[in-house]
Amino acid sequence: MLRGIGGTFVVILLLIVSACGTNNEVSQFEEPEIVLEEPKQTEQKPTEPIKQQDEENSQEQVEQPVEEQVKSYDNVQDFIIDNYEYVETINSSTNSGDISSVYRANAKSLIQVSNDIVNQFLPRDLSDIHDGKQVIIYDNPQYFVVLTEDGEGTNIELAEYGFVRDNFSPDFFDGLLLLWVLDEVLDVDDWGKKQRNRCYEGYGDCYHGYGGTGGSVRSKGSVSSKGSTSKPDFRGYSSSVRGGGPGSGK
């Protein structure tokens, strides 16, 4: 009988030990779950501000090239009109359809203005700088860009081919362009000789550029053969920036 009671006691003891071991195993597995959940919540919090900052930086990079765009122009006439101050328009003494438009670049040297224009559009011909003057010739559209410098800035004269042919004195181009170049551009054989005779035969001097000497020019027998019976008057001599030119108008 004692042997039966002893066996029963052993069985009960084993059940108690087994139950305690099971509780310990459960508690060992439950405790790590609380520790693993906490870092997941703390790692997700900073992701939103970082994402927003990246989007702002990306937007700034896209907008920056738009601010650096440079305006383009179709021709030298558009560039001059848009970048320099308009002064006045001078009409030809022979054909009122031929004009020279005058613009002003205050506080800018001739070389600065010349570089700005030539860097925009390559010319057909480019003269040296001589005696505060330079001539730039374009053929599309057909313009002489005549630059004259004074102590306060630079005059920019945008003269049509016809205006130059019928009004400018050949002496103006001394030291700037060879006469055979002008013959070719203006499409007149021996233009210098013919225009010089026209300038000094009976009616005085021709046009010497805006701000240069004035005088008068004979329209009858002009180089372009578009003569008239009346004498076209130039404005008189002026040494100022607002100097002479044939037949003014705005």
VEXSERO-274165 format. One record per residue (C-alpha): x, y, z; chain; residue number from 1; residue in three letters. Coordinates in nm, 3 decimals, m for minus. Layout:
N
px:X | py:Y | pz:Z | kette:A | nr:NUM | rest:ALA
...
END
This chain:
250
px:0.000 | py:0.000 | pz:0.000 | kette:A | nr:1 | rest:MET
px:0.284 | py:0.234 | pz:0.078 | kette:A | nr:2 | rest:LEU
px:0.425 | py:0.157 | pz:m0.265 | kette:A | nr:3 | rest:ARG
px:0.095 | py:0.266 | pz:m0.430 | kette:A | nr:4 | rest:GLY
px:0.085 | py:0.590 | pz:m0.235 | kette:A | nr:5 | rest:ILE
px:0.447 | py:0.662 | pz:m0.326 | kette:A | nr:6 | rest:GLY
px:0.377 | py:0.613 | pz:m0.696 | kette:A | nr:7 | rest:GLY
px:0.081 | py:0.847 | pz:m0.680 | kette:A | nr:8 | rest:THR
px:0.290 | py:1.113 | pz:m0.508 | kette:A | nr:9 | rest:PHE
px:0.558 | py:1.089 | pz:m0.778 | kette:A | nr:10 | rest:VAL
px:0.299 | py:1.135 | pz:m1.053 | kette:A | nr:11 | rest:VAL
px:0.153 | py:1.442 | pz:m0.878 | kette:A | nr:12 | rest:ILE
px:0.501 | py:1.588 | pz:m0.833 | kette:A | nr:13 | rest:LEU
px:0.583 | py:1.539 | pz:m1.200 | kette:A | nr:14 | rest:LEU
px:0.260 | py:1.714 | pz:m1.303 | kette:A | nr:15 | rest:LEU
px:0.343 | py:2.013 | pz:m1.082 | kette:A | nr:16 | rest:ILE
px:0.697 | py:2.040 | pz:m1.225 | kette:A | nr:17 | rest:VAL
px:0.563 | py:2.008 | pz:m1.577 | kette:A | nr:18 | rest:SER
px:0.308 | py:2.285 | pz:m1.518 | kette:A | nr:19 | rest:ALA
px:0.572 | py:2.519 | pz:m1.378 | kette:A | nr:20 | rest:CYS
px:0.797 | py:2.458 | pz:m1.678 | kette:A | nr:21 | rest:GLY
px:0.516 | py:2.539 | pz:m1.918 | kette:A | nr:22 | rest:THR
px:0.443 | py:2.870 | pz:m1.740 | kette:A | nr:23 | rest:ASN
px:0.810 | py:2.967 | pz:m1.755 | kette:A | nr:24 | rest:ASN
px:0.825 | py:2.895 | pz:m2.129 | kette:A | nr:25 | rest:GLU
px:0.515 | py:3.105 | pz:m2.191 | kette:A | nr:26 | rest:VAL
px:0.654 | py:3.397 | pz:m1.995 | kette:A | nr:27 | rest:SER
px:0.987 | py:3.373 | pz:m2.180 | kette:A | nr:28 | rest:GLN
px:0.818 | py:3.402 | pz:m2.520 | kette:A | nr:29 | rest:PHE
px:0.572 | py:3.675 | pz:m2.420 | kette:A | nr:30 | rest:GLU
px:0.833 | py:3.924 | pz:m2.291 | kette:A | nr:31 | rest:GLU
px:1.034 | py:3.963 | pz:m2.620 | kette:A | nr:32 | rest:PRO
px:0.715 | py:4.049 | pz:m2.816 | kette:A | nr:33 | rest:GLU
px:0.676 | py:4.375 | pz:m2.619 | kette:A | nr:34 | rest:ILE
px:1.040 | py:4.472 | pz:m2.685 | kette:A | nr:35 | rest:VAL
px:1.015 | py:4.407 | pz:m3.064 | kette:A | nr:36 | rest:LEU
px:0.701 | py:4.618 | pz:m3.115 | kette:A | nr:37 | rest:GLU
px:0.844 | py:4.940 | pz:m2.965 | kette:A | nr:38 | rest:GLU
px:1.127 | py:5.006 | pz:m3.222 | kette:A | nr:39 | rest:PRO
px:0.888 | py:4.957 | pz:m3.517 | kette:A | nr:40 | rest:LYS
px:0.679 | py:5.253 | pz:m3.402 | kette:A | nr:41 | rest:GLN
px:0.978 | py:5.484 | pz:m3.342 | kette:A | nr:42 | rest:THR
px:1.146 | py:5.412 | pz:m3.683 | kette:A | nr:43 | rest:GLU
px:0.839 | py:5.511 | pz:m3.891 | kette:A | nr:44 | rest:GLN
px:0.796 | py:5.863 | pz:m3.744 | kette:A | nr:45 | rest:LYS
px:1.083 | py:6.055 | pz:m3.922 | kette:A | nr:46 | rest:PRO
px:1.003 | py:5.922 | pz:m4.272 | kette:A | nr:47 | rest:THR
px:0.736 | py:6.186 | pz:m4.355 | kette:A | nr:48 | rest:GLU
px:0.949 | py:6.505 | pz:m4.303 | kette:A | nr:49 | rest:PRO
px:1.239 | py:6.355 | pz:m4.503 | kette:A | nr:50 | rest:ILE
px:1.010 | py:6.274 | pz:m4.793 | kette:A | nr:51 | rest:LYS
px:0.861 | py:6.625 | pz:m4.789 | kette:A | nr:52 | rest:GLN
px:1.206 | py:6.786 | pz:m4.786 | kette:A | nr:53 | rest:GLN
px:1.317 | py:6.577 | pz:m5.085 | kette:A | nr:54 | rest:ASP
px:1.010 | py:6.690 | pz:m5.280 | kette:A | nr:55 | rest:GLU
px:1.087 | py:7.059 | pz:m5.206 | kette:A | nr:56 | rest:GLU
px:1.450 | py:7.021 | pz:m5.321 | kette:A | nr:57 | rest:ASN
px:1.336 | py:6.846 | pz:m5.638 | kette:A | nr:58 | rest:SER
px:1.089 | py:7.127 | pz:m5.713 | kette:A | nr:59 | rest:GLN
px:1.360 | py:7.394 | pz:m5.673 | kette:A | nr:60 | rest:GLU
px:1.586 | py:7.210 | pz:m5.918 | kette:A | nr:61 | rest:GLN
px:1.309 | py:7.200 | pz:m6.179 | kette:A | nr:62 | rest:VAL
px:1.224 | py:7.571 | pz:m6.143 | kette:A | nr:63 | rest:GLU
px:1.584 | py:7.702 | pz:m6.156 | kette:A | nr:64 | rest:GLN
px:1.649 | py:7.648 | pz:m6.534 | kette:A | nr:65 | rest:PRO
px:1.331 | py:7.845 | pz:m6.616 | kette:A | nr:66 | rest:VAL
px:1.474 | py:8.157 | pz:m6.447 | kette:A | nr:67 | rest:GLU
px:1.801 | py:8.130 | pz:m6.645 | kette:A | nr:68 | rest:GLU
px:1.642 | py:8.129 | pz:m6.992 | kette:A | nr:69 | rest:GLN
px:1.792 | py:8.389 | pz:m7.228 | kette:A | nr:70 | rest:VAL
px:1.568 | py:8.581 | pz:m7.467 | kette:A | nr:71 | rest:LYS
px:1.631 | py:8.508 | pz:m7.834 | kette:A | nr:72 | rest:SER
px:1.588 | py:8.745 | pz:m8.131 | kette:A | nr:73 | rest:TYR
px:1.513 | py:8.688 | pz:m8.499 | kette:A | nr:74 | rest:ASP
px:1.749 | py:8.955 | pz:m8.630 | kette:A | nr:75 | rest:ASN
px:1.976 | py:9.244 | pz:m8.534 | kette:A | nr:76 | rest:VAL
px:1.698 | py:9.500 | pz:m8.576 | kette:A | nr:77 | rest:GLN
px:1.483 | py:9.331 | pz:m8.310 | kette:A | nr:78 | rest:ASP
px:1.782 | py:9.308 | pz:m8.075 | kette:A | nr:79 | rest:PHE
px:1.866 | py:9.679 | pz:m8.104 | kette:A | nr:80 | rest:ILE
px:1.503 | py:9.789 | pz:m8.066 | kette:A | nr:81 | rest:ILE
px:1.461 | py:9.580 | pz:m7.751 | kette:A | nr:82 | rest:ASP
px:1.788 | py:9.667 | pz:m7.577 | kette:A | nr:83 | rest:ASN
px:1.862 | py:10.035 | pz:m7.647 | kette:A | nr:84 | rest:TYR
px:1.683 | py:10.365 | pz:m7.596 | kette:A | nr:85 | rest:GLU
px:1.510 | py:10.502 | pz:m7.906 | kette:A | nr:86 | rest:TYR
px:1.610 | py:10.858 | pz:m8.000 | kette:A | nr:87 | rest:VAL
px:1.462 | py:10.941 | pz:m8.340 | kette:A | nr:88 | rest:GLU
px:1.419 | py:10.838 | pz:m8.704 | kette:A | nr:89 | rest:THR
px:1.593 | py:11.022 | pz:m8.989 | kette:A | nr:90 | rest:ILE
px:1.439 | py:11.017 | pz:m9.340 | kette:A | nr:91 | rest:ASN
px:1.645 | py:10.995 | pz:m9.657 | kette:A | nr:92 | rest:SER
px:1.689 | py:11.312 | pz:m9.861 | kette:A | nr:93 | rest:SER
px:1.615 | py:11.117 | pz:m10.180 | kette:A | nr:94 | rest:THR
px:1.362 | py:10.850 | pz:m10.093 | kette:A | nr:95 | rest:ASN
px:1.151 | py:10.896 | pz:m9.780 | kette:A | nr:96 | rest:SER
px:1.103 | py:10.520 | pz:m9.767 | kette:A | nr:97 | rest:GLY
px:1.470 | py:10.479 | pz:m9.671 | kette:A | nr:98 | rest:ASP
px:1.534 | py:10.560 | pz:m9.308 | kette:A | nr:99 | rest:ILE
px:1.797 | py:10.554 | pz:m9.037 | kette:A | nr:100 | rest:SER
px:1.674 | py:10.488 | pz:m8.683 | kette:A | nr:101 | rest:SER
px:1.889 | py:10.617 | pz:m8.398 | kette:A | nr:102 | rest:VAL
px:1.922 | py:10.451 | pz:m8.058 | kette:A | nr:103 | rest:TYR
px:2.129 | py:10.532 | pz:m7.752 | kette:A | nr:104 | rest:ARG
px:2.334 | py:10.323 | pz:m7.506 | kette:A | nr:105 | rest:ALA
px:2.406 | py:10.551 | pz:m7.211 | kette:A | nr:106 | rest:ASN
px:2.715 | py:10.480 | pz:m7.000 | kette:A | nr:107 | rest:ALA
px:2.829 | py:10.207 | pz:m7.241 | kette:A | nr:108 | rest:LYS
px:3.145 | py:10.219 | pz:m7.448 | kette:A | nr:109 | rest:SER
px:3.151 | py:10.152 | pz:m7.820 | kette:A | nr:110 | rest:LEU
px:3.338 | py:9.825 | pz:m7.773 | kette:A | nr:111 | rest:ILE
px:3.079 | py:9.704 | pz:m7.520 | kette:A | nr:112 | rest:GLN
px:2.790 | py:9.779 | pz:m7.755 | kette:A | nr:113 | rest:VAL
px:2.975 | py:9.627 | pz:m8.051 | kette:A | nr:114 | rest:SER
px:3.044 | py:9.305 | pz:m7.861 | kette:A | nr:115 | rest:ASN
px:2.682 | py:9.280 | pz:m7.747 | kette:A | nr:116 | rest:ASP
px:2.553 | py:9.311 | pz:m8.104 | kette:A | nr:117 | rest:ILE
px:2.811 | py:9.092 | pz:m8.277 | kette:A | nr:118 | rest:VAL
px:2.777 | py:8.817 | pz:m8.016 | kette:A | nr:119 | rest:ASN
px:2.406 | py:8.802 | pz:m8.096 | kette:A | nr:120 | rest:GLN
px:2.440 | py:8.800 | pz:m8.476 | kette:A | nr:121 | rest:PHE
px:2.748 | py:8.748 | pz:m8.690 | kette:A | nr:122 | rest:LEU
px:2.775 | py:9.032 | pz:m8.946 | kette:A | nr:123 | rest:PRO
px:2.855 | py:9.028 | pz:m9.315 | kette:A | nr:124 | rest:ARG
px:3.130 | py:9.286 | pz:m9.262 | kette:A | nr:125 | rest:ASP
px:3.282 | py:9.436 | pz:m8.950 | kette:A | nr:126 | rest:LEU
px:3.508 | py:9.741 | pz:m8.964 | kette:A | nr:127 | rest:SER
px:3.789 | py:9.834 | pz:m8.731 | kette:A | nr:128 | rest:ASP
px:3.726 | py:10.097 | pz:m8.464 | kette:A | nr:129 | rest:ILE
px:3.860 | py:10.429 | pz:m8.590 | kette:A | nr:130 | rest:HIS
px:3.820 | py:10.778 | pz:m8.450 | kette:A | nr:131 | rest:ASP
px:3.540 | py:10.669 | pz:m8.214 | kette:A | nr:132 | rest:GLY
px:3.342 | py:10.501 | pz:m8.494 | kette:A | nr:133 | rest:LYS
px:3.266 | py:10.150 | pz:m8.614 | kette:A | nr:134 | rest:GLN
px:3.046 | py:10.007 | pz:m8.890 | kette:A | nr:135 | rest:VAL
px:2.877 | py:9.665 | pz:m8.877 | kette:A | nr:136 | rest:ILE
px:2.700 | py:9.543 | pz:m9.194 | kette:A | nr:137 | rest:ILE
px:2.420 | py:9.284 | pz:m9.203 | kette:A | nr:138 | rest:TYR
px:2.252 | py:9.145 | pz:m9.513 | kette:A | nr:139 | rest:ASP
px:1.946 | py:8.973 | pz:m9.362 | kette:A | nr:140 | rest:ASN
px:1.783 | py:9.215 | pz:m9.310 | kette:A | nr:141 | rest:PRO
px:1.997 | py:9.470 | pz:m9.493 | kette:A | nr:142 | rest:GLN
px:2.127 | py:9.722 | pz:m9.238 | kette:A | nr:143 | rest:TYR
px:2.434 | py:9.925 | pz:m9.161 | kette:A | nr:144 | rest:PHE
px:2.482 | py:9.947 | pz:m8.783 | kette:A | nr:145 | rest:VAL
px:2.685 | py:10.264 | pz:m8.731 | kette:A | nr:146 | rest:VAL
px:2.832 | py:10.312 | pz:m8.383 | kette:A | nr:147 | rest:LEU
px:2.966 | py:10.649 | pz:m8.268 | kette:A | nr:148 | rest:THR
px:3.107 | py:10.705 | pz:m7.921 | kette:A | nr:149 | rest:GLU
px:3.114 | py:11.017 | pz:m7.707 | kette:A | nr:150 | rest:ASP
px:3.210 | py:11.080 | pz:m7.347 | kette:A | nr:151 | rest:GLY
px:2.875 | py:10.968 | pz:m7.205 | kette:A | nr:152 | rest:GLU
px:2.780 | py:10.666 | pz:m7.412 | kette:A | nr:153 | rest:GLY
px:2.733 | py:10.531 | pz:m7.764 | kette:A | nr:154 | rest:THR
px:2.494 | py:10.616 | pz:m8.048 | kette:A | nr:155 | rest:ASN
px:2.359 | py:10.320 | pz:m8.247 | kette:A | nr:156 | rest:ILE
px:2.238 | py:10.411 | pz:m8.594 | kette:A | nr:157 | rest:GLU
px:2.039 | py:10.143 | pz:m8.776 | kette:A | nr:158 | rest:LEU
px:2.051 | py:10.260 | pz:m9.139 | kette:A | nr:159 | rest:ALA
px:1.897 | py:10.087 | pz:m9.439 | kette:A | nr:160 | rest:GLU
px:2.117 | py:10.023 | pz:m9.743 | kette:A | nr:161 | rest:TYR
px:1.928 | py:10.281 | pz:m9.948 | kette:A | nr:162 | rest:GLY
px:1.978 | py:10.548 | pz:m9.683 | kette:A | nr:163 | rest:PHE
px:2.354 | py:10.488 | pz:m9.674 | kette:A | nr:164 | rest:VAL
px:2.381 | py:10.483 | pz:m10.053 | kette:A | nr:165 | rest:ARG
px:2.200 | py:10.813 | pz:m10.108 | kette:A | nr:166 | rest:ASP
px:2.303 | py:11.016 | pz:m9.803 | kette:A | nr:167 | rest:ASN
px:2.633 | py:10.918 | pz:m9.642 | kette:A | nr:168 | rest:PHE
px:2.952 | py:11.090 | pz:m9.741 | kette:A | nr:169 | rest:SER
px:3.223 | py:10.848 | pz:m9.857 | kette:A | nr:170 | rest:PRO
px:3.461 | py:11.036 | pz:m9.627 | kette:A | nr:171 | rest:ASP
px:3.272 | py:10.900 | pz:m9.326 | kette:A | nr:172 | rest:PHE
px:3.404 | py:10.551 | pz:m9.402 | kette:A | nr:173 | rest:PHE
px:3.772 | py:10.655 | pz:m9.419 | kette:A | nr:174 | rest:ASP
px:3.968 | py:10.417 | pz:m9.198 | kette:A | nr:175 | rest:GLY
px:3.661 | py:10.194 | pz:m9.155 | kette:A | nr:176 | rest:LEU
px:3.578 | py:10.021 | pz:m9.482 | kette:A | nr:177 | rest:LEU
px:3.743 | py:10.002 | pz:m9.823 | kette:A | nr:178 | rest:LEU
px:3.541 | py:10.163 | pz:m10.101 | kette:A | nr:179 | rest:LEU
px:3.527 | py:9.841 | pz:m10.305 | kette:A | nr:180 | rest:TRP
px:3.346 | py:9.677 | pz:m10.011 | kette:A | nr:181 | rest:VAL
px:3.089 | py:9.958 | pz:m10.019 | kette:A | nr:182 | rest:LEU
px:3.056 | py:9.921 | pz:m10.398 | kette:A | nr:183 | rest:ASP
px:2.970 | py:9.556 | pz:m10.348 | kette:A | nr:184 | rest:GLU
px:2.733 | py:9.603 | pz:m10.056 | kette:A | nr:185 | rest:VAL
px:2.547 | py:9.900 | pz:m10.206 | kette:A | nr:186 | rest:LEU
px:2.549 | py:9.744 | pz:m10.555 | kette:A | nr:187 | rest:ASP
px:2.686 | py:10.060 | pz:m10.722 | kette:A | nr:188 | rest:VAL
px:3.000 | py:10.064 | pz:m10.937 | kette:A | nr:189 | rest:ASP
px:3.249 | py:10.319 | pz:m10.808 | kette:A | nr:190 | rest:ASP
px:3.002 | py:10.442 | pz:m10.545 | kette:A | nr:191 | rest:TRP
px:3.263 | py:10.646 | pz:m10.359 | kette:A | nr:192 | rest:GLY
px:3.355 | py:10.862 | pz:m10.660 | kette:A | nr:193 | rest:LYS
px:2.996 | py:10.914 | pz:m10.775 | kette:A | nr:194 | rest:LYS
px:2.867 | py:10.997 | pz:m10.428 | kette:A | nr:195 | rest:GLN
px:3.155 | py:11.235 | pz:m10.357 | kette:A | nr:196 | rest:ARG
px:3.077 | py:11.430 | pz:m10.677 | kette:A | nr:197 | rest:ASN
px:2.714 | py:11.442 | pz:m10.581 | kette:A | nr:198 | rest:ARG
px:2.793 | py:11.561 | pz:m10.227 | kette:A | nr:199 | rest:CYS
px:3.021 | py:11.849 | pz:m10.320 | kette:A | nr:200 | rest:TYR
px:2.884 | py:11.964 | pz:m10.656 | kette:A | nr:201 | rest:GLU
px:2.687 | py:12.276 | pz:m10.585 | kette:A | nr:202 | rest:GLY
px:2.509 | py:12.186 | pz:m10.261 | kette:A | nr:203 | rest:TYR
px:2.777 | py:12.126 | pz:m9.999 | kette:A | nr:204 | rest:GLY
px:2.841 | py:11.825 | pz:m9.780 | kette:A | nr:205 | rest:ASP
px:2.665 | py:11.490 | pz:m9.732 | kette:A | nr:206 | rest:CYS
px:2.568 | py:11.307 | pz:m9.413 | kette:A | nr:207 | rest:TYR
px:2.847 | py:11.227 | pz:m9.166 | kette:A | nr:208 | rest:HIS
px:2.655 | py:11.015 | pz:m8.919 | kette:A | nr:209 | rest:GLY
px:2.439 | py:11.108 | pz:m8.623 | kette:A | nr:210 | rest:TYR
px:2.619 | py:11.378 | pz:m8.425 | kette:A | nr:211 | rest:GLY
px:2.854 | py:11.461 | pz:m8.714 | kette:A | nr:212 | rest:GLY
px:2.866 | py:11.753 | pz:m8.955 | kette:A | nr:213 | rest:THR
px:2.554 | py:11.831 | pz:m9.153 | kette:A | nr:214 | rest:GLY
px:2.514 | py:12.048 | pz:m9.462 | kette:A | nr:215 | rest:GLY
px:2.301 | py:11.967 | pz:m9.765 | kette:A | nr:216 | rest:SER
px:2.296 | py:11.705 | pz:m10.038 | kette:A | nr:217 | rest:VAL
px:2.183 | py:11.724 | pz:m10.395 | kette:A | nr:218 | rest:ARG
px:1.894 | py:11.493 | pz:m10.483 | kette:A | nr:219 | rest:SER
px:1.898 | py:11.550 | pz:m10.859 | kette:A | nr:220 | rest:LYS
px:2.138 | py:11.308 | pz:m11.020 | kette:A | nr:221 | rest:GLY
px:2.168 | py:11.093 | pz:m10.710 | kette:A | nr:222 | rest:SER
px:2.356 | py:10.767 | pz:m10.727 | kette:A | nr:223 | rest:VAL
px:2.033 | py:10.571 | pz:m10.704 | kette:A | nr:224 | rest:SER
px:1.886 | py:10.764 | pz:m11.001 | kette:A | nr:225 | rest:SER
px:1.581 | py:10.851 | pz:m10.792 | kette:A | nr:226 | rest:LYS
px:1.635 | py:11.222 | pz:m10.832 | kette:A | nr:227 | rest:GLY
px:1.396 | py:11.513 | pz:m10.793 | kette:A | nr:228 | rest:SER
px:1.409 | py:11.879 | pz:m10.893 | kette:A | nr:229 | rest:THR
px:1.405 | py:12.006 | pz:m10.534 | kette:A | nr:230 | rest:SER
px:1.705 | py:12.049 | pz:m10.308 | kette:A | nr:231 | rest:LYS
px:1.685 | py:11.824 | pz:m9.996 | kette:A | nr:232 | rest:PRO
px:1.813 | py:11.997 | pz:m9.686 | kette:A | nr:233 | rest:ASP
px:2.024 | py:11.842 | pz:m9.414 | kette:A | nr:234 | rest:PHE
px:2.019 | py:11.980 | pz:m9.063 | kette:A | nr:235 | rest:ARG
px:2.309 | py:12.208 | pz:m8.985 | kette:A | nr:236 | rest:GLY
px:2.635 | py:12.127 | pz:m8.815 | kette:A | nr:237 | rest:TYR
px:2.621 | py:12.004 | pz:m8.457 | kette:A | nr:238 | rest:SER
px:2.891 | py:11.862 | pz:m8.235 | kette:A | nr:239 | rest:SER
px:2.647 | py:11.737 | pz:m7.971 | kette:A | nr:240 | rest:SER
px:2.498 | py:11.390 | pz:m7.934 | kette:A | nr:241 | rest:VAL
px:2.172 | py:11.512 | pz:m8.086 | kette:A | nr:242 | rest:ARG
px:2.360 | py:11.605 | pz:m8.403 | kette:A | nr:243 | rest:GLY
px:2.278 | py:11.639 | pz:m8.768 | kette:A | nr:244 | rest:GLY
px:2.097 | py:11.417 | pz:m9.013 | kette:A | nr:245 | rest:GLY
px:1.896 | py:11.445 | pz:m9.331 | kette:A | nr:246 | rest:PRO
px:1.529 | py:11.524 | pz:m9.285 | kette:A | nr:247 | rest:GLY
px:1.440 | py:11.436 | pz:m8.924 | kette:A | nr:248 | rest:SER
px:1.122 | py:11.273 | pz:m8.811 | kette:A | nr:249 | rest:GLY
px:0.986 | py:11.040 | pz:m8.542 | kette:A | nr:250 | rest:LYS
END
